[in-house]
Amino acid sequence: MKNTLALFKSLSDQNRLRVVAALLSFSELCACQIKELLQITGATVSRHMALLIQAGLVDSRKDGKWVYYRLRNGQPEVNALLQWVEQDEN
């Protein structure tokens, strides 16, 4: 139940929901692309992405100066929530 609550809290912000929707369309996005998409500062992107990572929705990897984000798959509750978000997009 705690994990489900964290998942829903992480998507309760419009910007984080937009990031998840974008990641459904692209396999991976760098922080700079998310910054441009949302029109927010890099620090704000970092805070949003940290919440999504803590909720178990997103994974990250660093390549030099760049940080890349992708959706985390494999957890049943995460997969179900991502399917719901994807259906809402259509």
C-alpha positions in Angstrom: 0.0 0.0 0.0 2.9 2.4 0.8 4.4 1.8 -2.6 1.1 2.4 -4.4 0.6 5.7 -2.5 4.1 6.8 -3.5 3.3 6.0 -7.1 0.2 8.1 -7.1 1.8 11.0 -5.2 4.6 11.0 -7.8 2.1 11.5 -10.5 0.0 14.1 -8.7 2.1 16.9 -10.3 1.3 17.9 -13.9 5.0 18.2 -14.8 5.9 14.8 -13.5 2.9 13.3 -15.3 4.1 15.0 -18.5 7.6 13.5 -18.1 6.1 10.0 -17.6 3.9 10.5 -20.7 7.0 11.7 -22.7 9.0 8.7 -21.5 6.2 6.4 -22.8 6.9 7.8 -26.3 10.7 7.8 -26.0 12.9 5.1 -24.6 15.1 7.6 -22.9 15.3 11.4 -22.3 18.2 13.4 -21.0 17.7 16.0 -18.3 18.2 18.8 -20.8 15.4 17.5 -23.0 13.1 17.3 -20.0 14.1 20.8 -19.0 13.1 22.0 -22.5 9.9 20.0 -22.5 8.7 21.5 -19.2 10.3 24.9 -19.6 11.7 24.8 -16.0 15.1 25.1 -14.4 17.5 22.2 -14.2 17.2 22.1 -10.4 13.5 21.7 -10.6 13.9 18.9 -13.2 16.3 17.2 -10.7 13.7 17.4 -7.9 10.9 16.1 -10.1 13.0 13.2 -11.3 14.2 12.3 -7.8 10.6 11.9 -6.8 9.9 9.7 -9.8 13.0 7.6 -9.0 12.0 7.2 -5.3 8.5 6.1 -6.4 10.1 3.4 -8.6 8.7 4.8 -11.9 12.0 5.9 -13.4 15.6 4.8 -13.6 18.6 7.0 -14.4 22.0 6.6 -15.8 24.9 9.0 -16.1 27.0 9.3 -19.2 29.7 12.0 -18.7 28.0 15.2 -17.9 24.6 14.0 -19.1 21.9 12.2 -17.0 19.4 10.1 -18.9 16.1 8.9 -17.6 13.9 5.9 -18.7 10.8 4.2 -17.3 11.4 1.3 -14.9 9.6 -1.8 -16.1 9.1 -5.2 -14.4 7.1 -4.2 -11.3 3.4 -5.2 -11.7 2.1 -2.0 -10.0 4.3 0.2 -12.1 3.4 -1.5 -15.3 -0.4 -1.2 -14.5 0.0 2.5 -13.7 2.0 3.1 -16.9 -0.7 1.4 -18.9 -3.3 3.6 -17.3 -1.3 6.8 -18.1 -0.8 5.6 -21.7 -4.5 5.0 -22.1 -5.3 8.5 -20.8 -2.9 9.9 -23.4 -4.9 8.4 -26.3 
